[in-house]
């Protein structure tokens, strides 16, 4: 009976690896797959043995996104989904630090792992809790809306959080004629153009999205007539104006999924997302301007193995900070619908 069970598990493992290989070989040469295969196989075994659920952000490379993740999506959607993974003994977040923090807010009693504690974020690091307190002192009584791309310390000083997809709805829900909006200045200007609410912004930027220019957009349109350009609201306002759609990663994903065969789409965002959508929607030609997040790329298969073997590093948030930060996120969830999350059955079946 034991041997039968072991053989069944081995068969499932081989079937899973074959499915993953069939998916990933579309994005990498055979020799690259052969290098990554033993790493992926080891991760699948480790997460099964230790009962760990793996969450991967849209900006992770395909071998993580398709190779080992149980659930994929944007940062907040993944944090919400983590709440429903009660069967798992631990959560491994393949993303940057603030994202893993948000997952920890929803899972205070469960280990939340991140493969590299130095996987940070230029936007989250542009502001501190002390900065928020100073703004509140300067503008007493003005509500503070904070983008989820921020640290738990900053969330804790805020009244409510938002995502790029629901920022306008959150601002309007406050029924205030003035709002402090943190920390992304470009996202703040995007919201300000759509509302009569006075937006007091902070000039934080994302190292990925601030690099894109209108010259790039125009060059791609000249090369690809009929191209649909999708820009993230963390891009410069001029780039947003040059796009056909300005939206969150979830909104971009939905747009690509709805396109007819042969459509050409350019995503003005982190380039691994284009790689992942190209594999999911081969009927669409993804034109790929590439601005790579150096922080996201700190998460590698090798580091994930070490993390699963040692259960380190783990995310820790002081209880008093965690309570207030979670409340700011919960206030947002009370007025907005949950984002769409895509569950990937490949790795989850091992």
C-alpha positions as CSV (number, residue, x, y, z in Angstrom):
1,X,0.0,0.0,0.0
2,X,2.8,2.4,0.9
3,X,4.7,1.6,-2.3
4,X,1.5,2.2,-4.3
5,X,1.0,5.6,-2.6
6,X,4.6,6.6,-3.4
7,X,4.2,5.5,-7.0
8,X,1.0,7.5,-7.3
9,X,2.6,10.6,-6.0
10,X,5.5,10.1,-8.4
11,X,3.1,9.7,-11.3
12,X,1.3,12.9,-10.3
13,X,4.6,14.7,-10.0
14,X,5.7,13.6,-13.5
15,X,2.3,14.6,-15.0
16,X,2.6,18.0,-13.4
17,X,6.1,18.6,-14.6
18,X,5.0,17.6,-18.2
19,X,2.2,20.1,-18.1
20,X,4.5,22.8,-16.7
21,X,7.1,22.0,-19.4
22,X,4.5,22.2,-22.1
23,X,3.6,25.7,-20.9
24,X,7.1,27.0,-20.3
25,X,8.7,25.7,-23.4
26,X,6.8,28.4,-25.3
27,X,8.8,31.0,-23.5
28,X,12.3,29.5,-23.2
29,X,14.8,27.4,-25.1
30,X,15.0,23.7,-24.2
31,X,18.3,24.0,-22.5
32,X,16.9,26.7,-20.2
33,X,14.1,24.4,-19.2
34,X,16.5,21.6,-18.5
35,X,18.4,23.9,-16.1
36,X,15.2,24.9,-14.3
37,X,13.4,21.6,-14.2
38,X,15.3,20.1,-11.2
39,X,14.8,23.3,-9.3
40,X,11.0,23.4,-10.0
41,X,10.7,19.7,-9.1
42,X,12.5,20.3,-5.8
43,X,10.2,23.2,-5.0
44,X,7.1,21.2,-5.8
45,X,8.3,18.5,-3.4
46,X,9.2,20.8,-0.6
47,X,6.0,22.8,-0.7
48,X,4.0,19.5,-0.6
49,X,6.1,18.1,2.3
50,X,5.8,21.3,4.3
51,X,2.2,22.1,3.3
52,X,3.1,25.6,2.0
53,X,0.9,27.5,-0.4
54,X,2.8,29.7,-3.0
55,X,1.4,33.0,-4.1
56,X,3.0,34.7,-7.1
57,X,2.5,38.3,-8.3
58,X,1.8,39.1,-12.0
59,X,5.4,40.5,-12.3
60,X,7.1,37.2,-11.5
61,X,9.0,35.4,-14.2
62,X,7.1,32.6,-16.0
63,X,9.1,29.7,-14.3
64,X,7.7,31.0,-11.0
65,X,4.4,32.3,-12.2
66,X,3.5,29.0,-14.1
67,X,6.1,26.6,-12.6
68,X,5.5,26.7,-8.9
69,X,2.6,29.0,-8.0
70,X,-0.7,27.8,-6.6
71,X,-2.4,31.2,-7.0
72,X,-1.4,34.2,-9.1
73,X,-2.7,37.8,-9.3
74,X,-2.1,41.3,-8.1
75,X,-0.8,42.0,-4.6
76,X,-4.2,42.7,-2.9
77,X,-6.0,39.9,-4.6
78,X,-3.3,37.5,-3.5
79,X,-3.5,38.7,0.1
80,X,-7.3,38.2,0.0
81,X,-6.9,34.7,-1.4
82,X,-4.4,33.8,1.3
83,X,-7.2,34.1,3.8
84,X,-9.0,31.2,2.1
85,X,-5.9,28.9,2.2
86,X,-6.5,27.7,5.8
87,X,-5.4,24.2,4.9
88,X,-1.8,25.5,4.4
89,X,0.7,25.6,7.3
90,X,2.6,28.5,5.8
91,X,2.4,31.0,2.9
92,X,5.3,31.8,0.6
93,X,4.8,35.1,-1.2
94,X,6.7,35.5,-4.5
95,X,6.6,39.2,-4.8
96,X,8.1,42.2,-2.9
97,X,8.1,43.0,0.8
98,X,5.1,45.2,1.1
99,X,3.0,42.5,-0.7
100,X,4.1,39.8,1.8
101,X,3.3,42.3,4.6
102,X,-0.2,42.6,3.4
103,X,-0.6,38.8,3.3
104,X,0.7,38.7,6.9
105,X,-2.0,41.2,8.0
106,X,-4.6,38.7,7.0
107,X,-2.7,35.7,8.5
108,X,-1.2,36.9,11.8
109,X,-0.8,33.5,13.3
110,X,0.7,31.8,10.2
111,X,4.3,32.0,8.9
112,X,4.5,34.2,5.8
113,X,7.7,33.7,3.9
114,X,9.5,35.8,1.3
115,X,12.6,34.4,-0.5
116,X,14.5,37.7,-0.2
117,X,13.9,40.3,2.4
118,X,15.7,42.8,0.3
119,X,13.0,42.6,-2.4
120,X,11.7,46.1,-1.8
121,X,9.9,48.8,-3.7
122,X,10.9,52.3,-4.7
123,X,7.4,53.5,-4.3
124,X,6.8,52.0,-0.8
125,X,10.2,53.2,0.3
126,X,9.4,56.8,-0.8
127,X,7.4,57.5,2.4
128,X,7.4,56.6,6.1
129,X,4.9,56.6,8.9
130,X,6.5,59.8,10.2
131,X,5.9,61.5,6.8
132,X,2.2,60.6,7.0
133,X,1.9,61.9,10.5
134,X,3.5,65.2,9.4
135,X,1.0,65.5,6.6
136,X,-1.9,64.9,8.9
137,X,-0.6,67.6,11.2
138,X,-0.4,70.0,8.3
139,X,-3.9,69.1,7.0
140,X,-5.9,68.3,10.2
141,X,-9.1,66.4,9.6
142,X,-8.3,65.5,5.9
143,X,-8.7,61.8,5.3
144,X,-5.6,59.8,4.1
145,X,-6.0,57.4,1.2
146,X,-2.9,55.1,0.8
147,X,-2.2,53.0,-2.2
148,X,-1.6,49.3,-1.2
149,X,1.9,49.6,-2.6
150,X,3.1,50.9,0.8
151,X,4.5,49.5,4.0
152,X,2.4,48.3,6.9
153,X,3.8,51.3,8.9
154,X,2.4,53.7,6.3
155,X,-0.9,51.8,6.0
156,X,-1.3,52.0,9.8
157,X,-1.2,55.9,9.7
158,X,-3.9,55.9,7.0
159,X,-7.7,56.1,7.1
160,X,-8.2,53.7,4.1
161,X,-6.2,51.9,1.4
162,X,-6.9,51.7,-2.3
163,X,-5.6,49.8,-5.4
164,X,-4.9,51.3,-8.8
165,X,-8.2,49.8,-10.0
166,X,-10.4,51.2,-7.2
167,X,-8.6,54.4,-6.3
168,X,-11.2,56.7,-7.7
169,X,-14.1,54.8,-6.1
170,X,-12.3,54.9,-2.7
171,X,-11.7,58.7,-2.9
172,X,-15.3,59.4,-3.9
173,X,-16.6,57.1,-1.1
174,X,-15.2,59.4,1.5
175,X,-17.6,62.3,0.7
176,X,-14.8,64.8,1.4
177,X,-13.9,67.8,-0.6
178,X,-10.2,67.2,0.1
179,X,-8.1,64.0,0.4
180,X,-4.5,63.2,1.1
181,X,-3.5,60.6,-1.5
182,X,-0.2,58.6,-1.0
183,X,2.4,57.7,-2.1
184,X,2.3,57.6,-5.9
185,X,2.2,61.1,-7.5
186,X,1.2,59.8,-11.0
187,X,-1.6,57.7,-9.7
188,X,-2.8,60.7,-7.6
189,X,-2.9,62.9,-10.8
190,X,-4.8,60.1,-12.6
191,X,-7.4,60.2,-9.8
192,X,-7.4,64.0,-9.7
193,X,-8.3,64.3,-13.4
194,X,-11.5,62.3,-12.8
195,X,-12.9,63.9,-9.7
196,X,-13.6,67.4,-8.3
197,X,-12.1,66.3,-4.9
198,X,-8.9,68.2,-4.2
199,X,-6.0,65.7,-4.1
200,X,-3.1,66.4,-1.9
201,X,-0.4,64.1,-3.3
202,X,3.0,62.8,-2.4
203,X,5.6,62.6,-5.1
204,X,6.6,59.0,-4.9
205,X,7.2,57.0,-8.1
206,X,7.7,53.4,-9.2
207,X,11.1,52.8,-10.7
208,X,9.5,50.6,-13.4
209,X,6.7,52.8,-14.6
210,X,8.4,56.2,-14.4
211,X,10.9,55.0,-17.2
212,X,8.3,54.8,-19.9
213,X,7.9,57.8,-22.3
214,X,5.5,59.0,-25.0
215,X,8.3,58.7,-27.6
216,X,8.3,54.9,-26.9
217,X,4.5,54.7,-27.3
218,X,4.6,56.7,-30.6
219,X,7.5,54.5,-31.9
220,X,5.5,51.3,-31.2
221,X,2.3,52.7,-32.8
222,X,4.4,53.6,-35.9
223,X,5.7,50.0,-36.1
224,X,2.4,48.3,-35.3
225,X,-0.6,50.0,-37.0
226,X,-3.7,49.2,-35.0
227,X,-1.8,48.5,-31.8
228,X,-3.7,48.8,-28.5
229,X,-1.6,50.4,-25.8
230,X,-2.4,49.7,-22.2
231,X,-0.7,51.9,-19.5
232,X,-0.6,51.5,-15.8
233,X,-1.7,54.6,-13.8
234,X,1.8,54.6,-12.1
235,X,3.1,55.9,-15.5
236,X,3.6,59.6,-16.3
237,X,0.4,61.4,-17.1
238,X,1.7,62.0,-20.7
239,X,2.1,58.3,-21.2
240,X,-1.4,57.7,-19.8
241,X,-2.8,60.2,-22.3
242,X,-1.1,58.4,-25.1
243,X,-2.6,55.0,-24.2
244,X,-5.9,53.4,-25.3
245,X,-6.6,52.1,-21.8
246,X,-5.2,53.1,-18.4
247,X,-5.8,50.4,-15.8
248,X,-4.5,48.1,-13.2
249,X,-2.8,44.8,-13.9
250,X,-6.1,43.0,-13.4
251,X,-7.8,45.3,-15.9
252,X,-5.0,44.8,-18.4
253,X,-5.3,41.0,-18.1
254,X,-9.0,41.2,-18.7
255,X,-8.5,43.4,-21.7
256,X,-6.0,41.0,-23.3
257,X,-8.2,38.0,-22.6
258,X,-11.1,39.6,-24.5
259,X,-9.1,40.5,-27.7
260,X,-9.8,38.7,-31.0
261,X,-7.2,36.5,-32.6
262,X,-4.3,38.5,-34.2
263,X,-4.8,41.6,-32.0
264,X,-1.6,43.4,-31.1
265,X,-1.4,44.8,-27.6
266,X,1.4,46.6,-25.8
267,X,1.5,46.6,-22.0
268,X,3.2,49.7,-20.5
269,X,4.1,48.0,-17.3
270,X,6.6,45.5,-15.9
271,X,7.7,43.2,-18.7
272,X,7.3,39.8,-17.0
273,X,3.5,40.4,-17.1
274,X,3.6,40.5,-20.9
275,X,5.6,37.2,-20.9
276,X,2.9,35.6,-18.6
277,X,0.0,36.9,-20.6
278,X,1.6,35.8,-23.9
279,X,1.6,32.3,-22.6
280,X,-2.0,32.4,-21.4
281,X,-3.3,34.1,-24.6
282,X,-1.3,32.9,-27.6
283,X,-4.0,34.3,-29.9
284,X,-2.9,37.8,-29.0
285,X,0.5,39.3,-30.1
286,X,2.0,41.0,-27.1
287,X,4.4,43.8,-28.1
288,X,6.8,43.9,-25.2
289,X,8.3,47.2,-24.1
290,X,10.5,46.0,-21.2
291,X,11.0,47.8,-18.0
292,X,12.1,45.3,-15.5
293,X,11.6,45.5,-11.7
294,X,15.0,44.8,-10.1
295,X,13.2,44.1,-6.8
296,X,10.8,41.5,-8.2
297,X,13.8,39.8,-9.9
298,X,15.4,39.2,-6.5
299,X,13.0,36.3,-6.1
300,X,14.6,33.3,-7.8
301,X,14.0,29.5,-7.8
302,X,17.3,29.0,-5.9
303,X,16.3,31.4,-3.1
304,X,12.8,29.9,-3.0
305,X,14.4,26.5,-2.3
306,X,16.5,27.9,0.5
307,X,13.4,29.6,2.0
308,X,11.3,26.5,1.9
309,X,14.1,24.5,3.5
310,X,14.8,26.9,6.3
311,X,11.4,28.7,6.7
312,X,13.3,31.9,6.6
313,X,13.0,34.8,6.2
314,X,9.6,35.4,7.7
315,X,7.6,38.6,7.7
316,X,7.0,40.1,11.1
317,X,4.8,43.1,11.9
318,X,4.4,44.7,15.4
319,X,0.9,43.9,16.7
320,X,-0.1,47.5,17.2
321,X,1.0,48.4,13.6
322,X,-0.6,45.3,12.1
323,X,-4.0,46.1,13.8
324,X,-4.2,49.6,12.4
325,X,-2.8,48.7,9.0
326,X,-5.3,45.8,8.5
327,X,-8.2,48.1,9.5
328,X,-7.2,50.5,6.7
329,X,-7.2,47.6,4.2
330,X,-10.5,46.3,5.6
331,X,-12.2,49.7,5.1
332,X,-11.4,49.5,1.5
333,X,-12.7,46.0,1.2
334,X,-16.0,47.0,2.7
335,X,-16.7,49.4,-0.1
336,X,-15.1,47.7,-3.1
337,X,-15.6,44.3,-4.8
338,X,-12.7,41.8,-4.7
339,X,-10.2,41.6,-7.5
340,X,-10.2,38.6,-9.8
341,X,-7.7,35.9,-8.8
342,X,-6.5,33.2,-11.2
343,X,-5.9,29.8,-9.6
344,X,-3.4,27.7,-11.4
345,X,-4.0,23.9,-11.0
346,X,-0.6,22.8,-12.3
347,X,1.6,23.2,-9.2
348,X,-1.3,22.9,-6.8
349,X,-2.0,19.3,-7.8
350,X,1.4,18.0,-6.6
